[in-house]
Amino acid sequence: MMIMVNLYYRGSNGNARAFAEEMEASGIAHSIRKEPGNLRYQYFQPLDDPETVLLTDSWKDQAAIDAHHASPMMAQLAVLREKYDLHMTVERFVSEDVGTDEKFIRK
């Protein structure tokens, strides 16, 4: 099983991108990537929306997410969200072992 969470950070005047850049530069994102059970923690920016940054955040299971939410990095992250006045929407997906789509993937 894997749990993937897409977090859309929305701001104005480039604040969403500045937030993601500070998360990387400060080492907070790196520390989150090293947490037990983290499979992916990566920022993207939609080509058609410069005021939004997408965080793709994947975890081994709910226990790993719960531990992350209890970590000191969450307080640091909250401070930065406030600093940049960001608003969020969330999508959550849970994987199932239902086979493979390999024949549709060009490598």
Backbone as XML, in Angstrom:
<?xml version="1.0"?>
<chain id="A" units="angstrom">
  <residue number="1" name="MET">
    <atom name="N" x="0.834" y="-1.180" z="0.000"/>
    <atom name="CA" x="0.000" y="0.000" z="0.000"/>
    <atom name="C" x="0.880" y="1.244" z="0.000"/>
  </residue>
  <residue number="2" name="MET">
    <atom name="N" x="0.349" y="2.297" z="-0.583"/>
    <atom name="CA" x="0.988" y="3.607" z="-0.566"/>
    <atom name="C" x="-0.120" y="4.645" z="-0.488"/>
  </residue>
  <residue number="3" name="ILE">
    <atom name="N" x="0.124" y="5.706" z="0.256"/>
    <atom name="CA" x="-0.816" y="6.817" z="0.325"/>
    <atom name="C" x="-0.144" y="8.022" z="-0.315"/>
  </residue>
  <residue number="4" name="MET">
    <atom name="N" x="-0.805" y="8.605" z="-1.309"/>
    <atom name="CA" x="-0.285" y="9.784" z="-1.978"/>
    <atom name="C" x="-1.219" y="10.952" z="-1.686"/>
  </residue>
  <residue number="5" name="VAL">
    <atom name="N" x="-0.616" y="12.053" z="-1.300"/>
    <atom name="CA" x="-1.379" y="13.254" z="-0.999"/>
    <atom name="C" x="-0.874" y="14.367" z="-1.904"/>
  </residue>
  <residue number="6" name="ASN">
    <atom name="N" x="-1.785" y="14.955" z="-2.672"/>
    <atom name="CA" x="-1.456" y="16.130" z="-3.478"/>
    <atom name="C" x="-1.940" y="17.352" z="-2.713"/>
  </residue>
  <residue number="7" name="LEU">
    <atom name="N" x="-1.012" y="18.232" z="-2.384"/>
    <atom name="CA" x="-1.339" y="19.480" z="-1.695"/>
    <atom name="C" x="-1.108" y="20.630" z="-2.667"/>
  </residue>
  <residue number="8" name="TYR">
    <atom name="N" x="-2.154" y="21.388" z="-2.937"/>
    <atom name="CA" x="-2.052" y="22.554" z="-3.806"/>
    <atom name="C" x="-1.925" y="23.788" z="-2.919"/>
  </residue>
  <residue number="9" name="TYR">
    <atom name="N" x="-0.778" y="24.442" z="-2.966"/>
    <atom name="CA" x="-0.547" y="25.673" z="-2.222"/>
    <atom name="C" x="-0.824" y="26.834" z="-3.160"/>
  </residue>
  <residue number="10" name="ARG">
    <atom name="N" x="-1.759" y="27.708" z="-2.755"/>
    <atom name="CA" x="-2.114" y="28.856" z="-3.583"/>
    <atom name="C" x="-1.831" y="30.144" z="-2.815"/>
  </residue>
  <residue number="11" name="GLY">
    <atom name="N" x="-1.244" y="31.085" z="-3.541"/>
    <atom name="CA" x="-0.929" y="32.373" z="-2.949"/>
    <atom name="C" x="-1.044" y="33.466" z="-3.991"/>
  </residue>
  <residue number="12" name="SER">
    <atom name="N" x="-0.337" y="34.553" z="-3.768"/>
    <atom name="CA" x="-0.299" y="35.644" z="-4.736"/>
    <atom name="C" x="1.117" y="36.217" z="-4.755"/>
  </residue>
  <residue number="13" name="ASN">
    <atom name="N" x="1.404" y="36.959" z="-5.800"/>
    <atom name="CA" x="2.703" y="37.643" z="-5.941"/>
    <atom name="C" x="3.897" y="36.689" z="-5.832"/>
  </residue>
  <residue number="14" name="GLY">
    <atom name="N" x="3.733" y="35.461" z="-6.313"/>
    <atom name="CA" x="4.828" y="34.499" z="-6.310"/>
    <atom name="C" x="5.082" y="33.832" z="-4.963"/>
  </residue>
  <residue number="15" name="ASN">
    <atom name="N" x="4.171" y="34.007" z="-4.008"/>
    <atom name="CA" x="4.387" y="33.481" z="-2.663"/>
    <atom name="C" x="4.420" y="31.954" z="-2.602"/>
  </residue>
  <residue number="16" name="ALA">
    <atom name="N" x="3.635" y="31.279" z="-3.425"/>
    <atom name="CA" x="3.631" y="29.812" z="-3.379"/>
    <atom name="C" x="5.003" y="29.270" z="-3.796"/>
  </residue>
  <residue number="17" name="ARG">
    <atom name="N" x="5.547" y="29.835" z="-4.848"/>
    <atom name="CA" x="6.877" y="29.394" z="-5.286"/>
    <atom name="C" x="7.942" y="29.770" z="-4.250"/>
  </residue>
  <residue number="18" name="ALA">
    <atom name="N" x="7.843" y="30.960" z="-3.676"/>
    <atom name="CA" x="8.807" y="31.381" z="-2.659"/>
    <atom name="C" x="8.751" y="30.444" z="-1.449"/>
  </residue>
  <residue number="19" name="PHE">
    <atom name="N" x="7.551" y="30.009" z="-1.072"/>
    <atom name="CA" x="7.385" y="29.051" z="0.014"/>
    <atom name="C" x="8.128" y="27.752" z="-0.306"/>
  </residue>
  <residue number="20" name="ALA">
    <atom name="N" x="7.897" y="27.193" z="-1.506"/>
    <atom name="CA" x="8.542" y="25.937" z="-1.896"/>
    <atom name="C" x="10.061" y="26.100" z="-1.932"/>
  </residue>
  <residue number="21" name="GLU">
    <atom name="N" x="10.523" y="27.233" z="-2.437"/>
    <atom name="CA" x="11.970" y="27.476" z="-2.485"/>
    <atom name="C" x="12.560" y="27.562" z="-1.082"/>
  </residue>
  <residue number="22" name="GLU">
    <atom name="N" x="11.836" y="28.193" z="-0.138"/>
    <atom name="CA" x="12.341" y="28.262" z="1.233"/>
    <atom name="C" x="12.292" y="26.898" z="1.913"/>
  </residue>
  <residue number="23" name="MET">
    <atom name="N" x="11.267" y="26.104" z="1.614"/>
    <atom name="CA" x="11.217" y="24.741" z="2.150"/>
    <atom name="C" x="12.449" y="23.956" z="1.726"/>
  </residue>
  <residue number="24" name="GLU">
    <atom name="N" x="12.862" y="24.124" z="0.482"/>
    <atom name="CA" x="14.051" y="23.426" z="-0.018"/>
    <atom name="C" x="15.328" y="24.026" z="0.570"/>
  </residue>
  <residue number="25" name="ALA">
    <atom name="N" x="15.464" y="25.345" z="0.514"/>
    <atom name="CA" x="16.692" y="26.006" z="0.959"/>
    <atom name="C" x="16.928" y="25.840" z="2.461"/>
  </residue>
  <residue number="26" name="SER">
    <atom name="N" x="15.871" y="25.801" z="3.242"/>
    <atom name="CA" x="15.996" y="25.696" z="4.694"/>
    <atom name="C" x="16.340" y="24.285" z="5.160"/>
  </residue>
  <residue number="27" name="GLY">
    <atom name="N" x="16.153" y="23.297" z="4.271"/>
    <atom name="CA" x="16.417" y="21.911" z="4.639"/>
    <atom name="C" x="15.210" y="21.188" z="5.213"/>
  </residue>
  <residue number="28" name="ILE">
    <atom name="N" x="14.084" y="21.894" z="5.380"/>
    <atom name="CA" x="12.885" y="21.243" z="5.921"/>
    <atom name="C" x="12.418" y="20.131" z="4.976"/>
  </residue>
  <residue number="29" name="ALA">
    <atom name="N" x="12.360" y="20.419" z="3.695"/>
    <atom name="CA" x="11.915" y="19.398" z="2.734"/>
    <atom name="C" x="12.848" y="18.190" z="2.765"/>
  </residue>
  <residue number="30" name="HIS">
    <atom name="N" x="14.135" y="18.446" z="2.837"/>
    <atom name="CA" x="15.112" y="17.346" z="2.897"/>
    <atom name="C" x="14.882" y="16.487" z="4.146"/>
  </residue>
  <residue number="31" name="SER">
    <atom name="N" x="14.635" y="17.138" z="5.278"/>
    <atom name="CA" x="14.380" y="16.398" z="6.522"/>
    <atom name="C" x="13.116" y="15.554" z="6.424"/>
  </residue>
  <residue number="32" name="ILE">
    <atom name="N" x="12.092" y="16.089" z="5.790"/>
    <atom name="CA" x="10.856" y="15.325" z="5.615"/>
    <atom name="C" x="11.114" y="14.106" z="4.733"/>
  </residue>
  <residue number="33" name="ARG">
    <atom name="N" x="11.900" y="14.285" z="3.682"/>
    <atom name="CA" x="12.219" y="13.157" z="2.794"/>
    <atom name="C" x="12.942" y="12.028" z="3.529"/>
  </residue>
  <residue number="34" name="LYS">
    <atom name="N" x="13.645" y="12.356" z="4.592"/>
    <atom name="CA" x="14.394" y="11.353" z="5.353"/>
    <atom name="C" x="13.550" y="10.673" z="6.429"/>
  </residue>
  <residue number="35" name="GLU">
    <atom name="N" x="12.324" y="11.137" z="6.647"/>
    <atom name="CA" x="11.482" y="10.532" z="7.672"/>
    <atom name="C" x="11.131" y="9.092" z="7.294"/>
  </residue>
  <residue number="36" name="PRO">
    <atom name="N" x="11.057" y="8.207" z="8.283"/>
    <atom name="CA" x="10.666" y="6.820" z="8.000"/>
    <atom name="C" x="9.297" y="6.758" z="7.323"/>
  </residue>
  <residue number="37" name="GLY">
    <atom name="N" x="9.232" y="6.027" z="6.231"/>
    <atom name="CA" x="7.976" y="5.836" z="5.522"/>
    <atom name="C" x="7.702" y="6.843" z="4.432"/>
  </residue>
  <residue number="38" name="ASN">
    <atom name="N" x="8.544" y="7.889" z="4.309"/>
    <atom name="CA" x="8.328" y="8.843" z="3.220"/>
    <atom name="C" x="8.842" y="8.256" z="1.913"/>
  </residue>
  <residue number="39" name="LEU">
    <atom name="N" x="8.012" y="8.270" z="0.900"/>
    <atom name="CA" x="8.381" y="7.732" z="-0.409"/>
    <atom name="C" x="8.640" y="8.837" z="-1.431"/>
  </residue>
  <residue number="40" name="ARG">
    <atom name="N" x="7.987" y="9.996" z="-1.245"/>
    <atom name="CA" x="8.184" y="11.116" z="-2.165"/>
    <atom name="C" x="7.731" y="12.391" z="-1.484"/>
  </residue>
  <residue number="41" name="TYR">
    <atom name="N" x="8.487" y="13.445" z="-1.723"/>
    <atom name="CA" x="8.131" y="14.774" z="-1.250"/>
    <atom name="C" x="8.709" y="15.727" z="-2.280"/>
  </residue>
  <residue number="42" name="GLN">
    <atom name="N" x="7.882" y="16.154" z="-3.230"/>
    <atom name="CA" x="8.410" y="16.886" z="-4.372"/>
    <atom name="C" x="7.429" y="17.971" z="-4.800"/>
  </residue>
  <residue number="43" name="TYR">
    <atom name="N" x="7.990" y="19.152" z="-5.079"/>
    <atom name="CA" x="7.187" y="20.300" z="-5.505"/>
    <atom name="C" x="7.183" y="20.426" z="-7.019"/>
  </residue>
  <residue number="44" name="PHE">
    <atom name="N" x="6.018" y="20.846" z="-7.550"/>
    <atom name="CA" x="5.841" y="21.114" z="-8.976"/>
    <atom name="C" x="5.060" y="22.404" z="-9.130"/>
  </residue>
  <residue number="45" name="GLN">
    <atom name="N" x="5.193" y="23.047" z="-10.288"/>
    <atom name="CA" x="4.397" y="24.233" z="-10.560"/>
    <atom name="C" x="3.659" y="24.057" z="-11.879"/>
  </residue>
  <residue number="46" name="PRO">
    <atom name="N" x="2.328" y="24.210" z="-11.864"/>
    <atom name="CA" x="1.557" y="24.088" z="-13.103"/>
    <atom name="C" x="1.974" y="25.166" z="-14.112"/>
  </residue>
  <residue number="47" name="LEU">
    <atom name="N" x="2.077" y="24.787" z="-15.359"/>
    <atom name="CA" x="2.468" y="25.741" z="-16.398"/>
    <atom name="C" x="1.435" y="26.844" z="-16.585"/>
  </residue>
  <residue number="48" name="ASP">
    <atom name="N" x="0.178" y="26.528" z="-16.312"/>
    <atom name="CA" x="-0.887" y="27.507" z="-16.551"/>
    <atom name="C" x="-1.307" y="28.281" z="-15.299"/>
  </residue>
  <residue number="49" name="ASP">
    <atom name="N" x="-0.582" y="28.111" z="-14.178"/>
    <atom name="CA" x="-0.971" y="28.785" z="-12.937"/>
    <atom name="C" x="0.268" y="29.111" z="-12.097"/>
  </residue>
  <residue number="50" name="PRO">
    <atom name="N" x="0.892" y="30.266" z="-12.338"/>
    <atom name="CA" x="2.121" y="30.612" z="-11.609"/>
    <atom name="C" x="1.903" y="30.920" z="-10.123"/>
  </residue>
  <residue number="51" name="GLU">
    <atom name="N" x="0.666" y="31.001" z="-9.675"/>
    <atom name="CA" x="0.387" y="31.292" z="-8.268"/>
    <atom name="C" x="0.072" y="30.034" z="-7.454"/>
  </residue>
  <residue number="52" name="THR">
    <atom name="N" x="0.274" y="28.864" z="-8.068"/>
    <atom name="CA" x="0.031" y="27.596" z="-7.386"/>
    <atom name="C" x="1.282" y="26.727" z="-7.451"/>
  </residue>
  <residue number="53" name="VAL">
    <atom name="N" x="1.541" y="26.037" z="-6.359"/>
    <atom name="CA" x="2.590" y="25.013" z="-6.314"/>
    <atom name="C" x="1.931" y="23.733" z="-5.819"/>
  </residue>
  <residue number="54" name="LEU">
    <atom name="N" x="2.240" y="22.634" z="-6.480"/>
    <atom name="CA" x="1.726" y="21.319" z="-6.108"/>
    <atom name="C" x="2.815" y="20.552" z="-5.375"/>
  </residue>
  <residue number="55" name="LEU">
    <atom name="N" x="2.470" y="20.042" z="-4.206"/>
    <atom name="CA" x="3.351" y="19.135" z="-3.480"/>
    <atom name="C" x="2.798" y="17.733" z="-3.639"/>
  </residue>
  <residue number="56" name="THR">
    <atom name="N" x="3.609" y="16.831" z="-4.179"/>
    <atom name="CA" x="3.268" y="15.413" z="-4.241"/>
    <atom name="C" x="3.990" y="14.743" z="-3.083"/>
  </residue>
  <residue number="57" name="ASP">
    <atom name="N" x="3.194" y="14.225" z="-2.164"/>
    <atom name="CA" x="3.682" y="13.731" z="-0.882"/>
    <atom name="C" x="3.206" y="12.285" z="-0.740"/>
  </residue>
  <residue number="58" name="SER">
    <atom name="N" x="4.106" y="11.311" z="-0.768"/>
    <atom name="CA" x="3.720" y="9.894" z="-0.715"/>
    <atom name="C" x="4.343" y="9.218" z="0.493"/>
  </residue>
  <residue number="59" name="TRP">
    <atom name="N" x="3.545" y="8.325" z="1.109"/>
    <atom name="CA" x="3.947" y="7.656" z="2.343"/>
    <atom name="C" x="3.634" y="6.179" z="2.276"/>
  </residue>
  <residue number="60" name="LYS">
    <atom name="N" x="4.397" y="5.402" z="3.025"/>
    <atom name="CA" x="4.235" y="3.947" z="3.067"/>
    <atom name="C" x="2.869" y="3.551" z="3.617"/>
  </residue>
  <residue number="61" name="ASP">
    <atom name="N" x="2.408" y="4.267" z="4.639"/>
    <atom name="CA" x="1.132" y="3.928" z="5.275"/>
    <atom name="C" x="0.656" y="5.077" z="6.151"/>
  </residue>
  <residue number="62" name="GLN">
    <atom name="N" x="-0.510" y="4.930" z="6.759"/>
    <atom name="CA" x="-1.072" y="5.989" z="7.593"/>
    <atom name="C" x="-0.229" y="6.237" z="8.837"/>
  </residue>
  <residue number="63" name="ALA">
    <atom name="N" x="0.380" y="5.207" z="9.378"/>
    <atom name="CA" x="1.236" y="5.380" z="10.556"/>
    <atom name="C" x="2.397" y="6.328" z="10.254"/>
  </residue>
  <residue number="64" name="ALA">
    <atom name="N" x="2.972" y="6.231" z="9.068"/>
    <atom name="CA" x="4.070" y="7.117" z="8.679"/>
    <atom name="C" x="3.577" y="8.558" z="8.560"/>
  </residue>
  <residue number="65" name="ILE">
    <atom name="N" x="2.383" y="8.745" z="8.016"/>
    <atom name="CA" x="1.810" y="10.097" z="7.914"/>
    <atom name="C" x="1.541" y="10.655" z="9.311"/>
  </residue>
  <residue number="66" name="ASP">
    <atom name="N" x="0.988" y="9.831" z="10.183"/>
    <atom name="CA" x="0.696" y="10.278" z="11.547"/>
    <atom name="C" x="1.980" y="10.697" z="12.266"/>
  </residue>
  <residue number="67" name="ALA">
    <atom name="N" x="3.041" y="9.940" z="12.092"/>
    <atom name="CA" x="4.323" y="10.292" z="12.715"/>
    <atom name="C" x="4.853" y="11.606" z="12.144"/>
  </residue>
  <residue number="68" name="HIS">
    <atom name="N" x="4.702" y="11.779" z="10.842"/>
    <atom name="CA" x="5.115" y="13.034" z="10.193"/>
    <atom name="C" x="4.327" y="14.212" z="10.763"/>
  </residue>
  <residue number="69" name="HIS">
    <atom name="N" x="3.021" y="14.045" z="10.891"/>
    <atom name="CA" x="2.186" y="15.130" z="11.416"/>
    <atom name="C" x="2.539" y="15.477" z="12.858"/>
  </residue>
  <residue number="70" name="ALA">
    <atom name="N" x="3.101" y="14.541" z="13.601"/>
    <atom name="CA" x="3.504" y="14.782" z="14.987"/>
    <atom name="C" x="4.939" y="15.303" z="15.093"/>
  </residue>
  <residue number="71" name="SER">
    <atom name="N" x="5.639" y="15.410" z="13.968"/>
    <atom name="CA" x="7.050" y="15.796" z="13.984"/>
    <atom name="C" x="7.217" y="17.311" z="14.137"/>
  </residue>
  <residue number="72" name="PRO">
    <atom name="N" x="8.389" y="17.755" z="14.598"/>
    <atom name="CA" x="8.664" y="19.188" z="14.737"/>
    <atom name="C" x="8.629" y="19.938" z="13.405"/>
  </residue>
  <residue number="73" name="MET">
    <atom name="N" x="8.837" y="19.232" z="12.304"/>
    <atom name="CA" x="8.835" y="19.895" z="10.998"/>
    <atom name="C" x="7.472" y="20.460" z="10.639"/>
  </residue>
  <residue number="74" name="MET">
    <atom name="N" x="6.411" y="19.871" z="11.189"/>
    <atom name="CA" x="5.068" y="20.386" z="10.902"/>
    <atom name="C" x="4.902" y="21.804" z="11.450"/>
  </residue>
  <residue number="75" name="ALA">
    <atom name="N" x="5.474" y="22.085" z="12.600"/>
    <atom name="CA" x="5.394" y="23.437" z="13.163"/>
    <atom name="C" x="6.176" y="24.425" z="12.294"/>
  </residue>
  <residue number="76" name="GLN">
    <atom name="N" x="7.341" y="23.996" z="11.804"/>
    <atom name="CA" x="8.133" y="24.848" z="10.920"/>
    <atom name="C" x="7.383" y="25.119" z="9.623"/>
  </residue>
  <residue number="77" name="LEU">
    <atom name="N" x="6.768" y="24.088" z="9.102"/>
    <atom name="CA" x="6.007" y="24.206" z="7.867"/>
    <atom name="C" x="4.832" y="25.159" z="8.051"/>
  </residue>
  <residue number="78" name="ALA">
    <atom name="N" x="4.145" y="25.063" z="9.176"/>
    <atom name="CA" x="2.997" y="25.934" z="9.454"/>
    <atom name="C" x="3.425" y="27.398" z="9.517"/>
  </residue>
  <residue number="79" name="VAL">
    <atom name="N" x="4.577" y="27.665" z="10.117"/>
    <atom name="CA" x="5.086" y="29.032" z="10.185"/>
    <atom name="C" x="5.314" y="29.578" z="8.778"/>
  </residue>
  <residue number="80" name="LEU">
    <atom name="N" x="5.900" y="28.765" z="7.903"/>
    <atom name="CA" x="6.153" y="29.224" z="6.534"/>
    <atom name="C" x="4.855" y="29.420" z="5.762"/>
  </residue>
  <residue number="81" name="ARG">
    <atom name="N" x="3.875" y="28.555" z="5.966"/>
    <atom name="CA" x="2.581" y="28.752" z="5.288"/>
    <atom name="C" x="1.965" y="30.086" z="5.690"/>
  </residue>
  <residue number="82" name="GLU">
    <atom name="N" x="2.058" y="30.424" z="6.966"/>
    <atom name="CA" x="1.537" y="31.716" z="7.441"/>
    <atom name="C" x="2.354" y="32.872" z="6.870"/>
  </residue>
  <residue number="83" name="LYS">
    <atom name="N" x="3.668" y="32.730" z="6.876"/>
    <atom name="CA" x="4.550" y="33.776" z="6.358"/>
    <atom name="C" x="4.186" y="34.151" z="4.927"/>
  </residue>
  <residue number="84" name="TYR">
    <atom name="N" x="3.879" y="33.150" z="4.114"/>
    <atom name="CA" x="3.571" y="33.381" z="2.709"/>
    <atom name="C" x="2.069" y="33.473" z="2.431"/>
  </residue>
  <residue number="85" name="ASP">
    <atom name="N" x="1.238" y="33.430" z="3.469"/>
    <atom name="CA" x="-0.215" y="33.576" z="3.359"/>
    <atom name="C" x="-0.803" y="32.623" z="2.310"/>
  </residue>
  <residue number="86" name="LEU">
    <atom name="N" x="-0.504" y="31.337" z="2.471"/>
    <atom name="CA" x="-0.936" y="30.333" z="1.505"/>
    <atom name="C" x="-2.228" y="29.661" z="1.946"/>
  </residue>
  <residue number="87" name="HIS">
    <atom name="N" x="-3.009" y="29.277" z="0.964"/>
    <atom name="CA" x="-4.233" y="28.503" z="1.178"/>
    <atom name="C" x="-4.060" y="27.187" z="0.448"/>
  </residue>
  <residue number="88" name="MET">
    <atom name="N" x="-4.682" y="26.135" z="0.970"/>
    <atom name="CA" x="-4.417" y="24.798" z="0.450"/>
    <atom name="C" x="-5.703" y="24.069" z="0.100"/>
  </residue>
  <residue number="89" name="THR">
    <atom name="N" x="-5.579" y="23.200" z="-0.897"/>
    <atom name="CA" x="-6.579" y="22.163" z="-1.151"/>
    <atom name="C" x="-5.816" y="20.847" z="-1.225"/>
  </residue>
  <residue number="90" name="VAL">
    <atom name="N" x="-6.518" y="19.767" z="-0.911"/>
    <atom name="CA" x="-5.848" y="18.470" z="-0.772"/>
    <atom name="C" x="-6.606" y="17.395" z="-1.530"/>
  </residue>
  <residue number="91" name="GLU">
    <atom name="N" x="-5.852" y="16.526" z="-2.170"/>
    <atom name="CA" x="-6.384" y="15.291" z="-2.762"/>
    <atom name="C" x="-5.609" y="14.141" z="-2.139"/>
  </residue>
  <residue number="92" name="ARG">
    <atom name="N" x="-6.297" y="13.059" z="-1.838"/>
    <atom name="CA" x="-5.651" y="11.899" z="-1.202"/>
    <atom name="C" x="-6.004" y="10.645" z="-1.995"/>
  </residue>
  <residue number="93" name="PHE">
    <atom name="N" x="-4.980" y="9.838" z="-2.257"/>
    <atom name="CA" x="-5.150" y="8.604" z="-3.019"/>
    <atom name="C" x="-4.474" y="7.461" z="-2.271"/>
  </residue>
  <residue number="94" name="VAL">
    <atom name="N" x="-5.127" y="6.311" z="-2.235"/>
    <atom name="CA" x="-4.562" y="5.118" z="-1.624"/>
    <atom name="C" x="-4.406" y="4.079" z="-2.715"/>
  </residue>
  <residue number="95" name="SER">
    <atom name="N" x="-3.198" y="3.560" z="-2.857"/>
    <atom name="CA" x="-2.944" y="2.584" z="-3.914"/>
    <atom name="C" x="-3.488" y="1.215" z="-3.519"/>
  </residue>
  <residue number="96" name="GLU">
    <atom name="N" x="-3.810" y="0.462" z="-4.524"/>
    <atom name="CA" x="-4.218" y="-0.926" z="-4.355"/>
    <atom name="C" x="-3.337" y="-1.769" z="-5.259"/>
  </residue>
  <residue number="97" name="ASP">
    <atom name="N" x="-3.103" y="-2.990" z="-4.872"/>
    <atom name="CA" x="-2.336" y="-3.891" z="-5.713"/>
    <atom name="C" x="-3.307" y="-4.581" z="-6.668"/>
  </residue>
  <residue number="98" name="VAL">
    <atom name="N" x="-3.562" y="-3.919" z="-7.802"/>
    <atom name="CA" x="-4.550" y="-4.438" z="-8.752"/>
    <atom name="C" x="-3.931" y="-4.840" z="-10.087"/>
  </residue>
  <residue number="99" name="GLY">
    <atom name="N" x="-2.643" y="-5.057" z="-10.100"/>
    <atom name="CA" x="-2.001" y="-5.437" z="-11.348"/>
    <atom name="C" x="-1.136" y="-4.302" z="-11.867"/>
  </residue>
  <residue number="100" name="THR">
    <atom name="N" x="-0.809" y="-4.381" z="-13.130"/>
    <atom name="CA" x="0.110" y="-3.395" z="-13.684"/>
    <atom name="C" x="-0.416" y="-2.823" z="-14.995"/>
  </residue>
  <residue number="101" name="ASP">
    <atom name="N" x="-0.027" y="-1.618" z="-15.254"/>
    <atom name="CA" x="-0.361" y="-0.951" z="-16.513"/>
    <atom name="C" x="0.867" y="-0.869" z="-17.417"/>
  </residue>
  <residue number="102" name="GLU">
    <atom name="N" x="1.834" y="-1.722" z="-17.183"/>
    <atom name="CA" x="3.100" y="-1.678" z="-17.894"/>
    <atom name="C" x="2.943" y="-1.616" z="-19.401"/>
  </residue>
  <residue number="103" name="LYS">
    <atom name="N" x="1.976" y="-2.304" z="-19.967"/>
    <atom name="CA" x="1.857" y="-2.331" z="-21.423"/>
    <atom name="C" x="1.480" y="-0.959" z="-21.981"/>
  </residue>
  <residue number="104" name="PHE">
    <atom name="N" x="1.033" y="-0.038" z="-21.128"/>
    <atom name="CA" x="0.649" y="1.301" z="-21.572"/>
    <atom name="C" x="1.741" y="2.340" z="-21.329"/>
  </residue>
  <residue number="105" name="ILE">
    <atom name="N" x="2.841" y="1.924" z="-20.696"/>
    <atom name="CA" x="3.912" y="2.846" z="-20.329"/>
    <atom name="C" x="5.055" y="2.733" z="-21.308"/>
  </residue>
  <residue number="106" name="ARG">
    <atom name="N" x="5.420" y="3.853" z="-21.937"/>
    <atom name="CA" x="6.570" y="3.879" z="-22.835"/>
    <atom name="C" x="7.785" y="4.319" z="-22.038"/>
  </residue>
  <residue number="107" name="LYS">
    <atom name="N" x="8.786" y="3.455" z="-22.011"/>
    <atom name="CA" x="10.001" y="3.752" z="-21.244"/>
    <atom name="C" x="11.122" y="4.141" z="-22.159"/>
  </residue>
</chain>
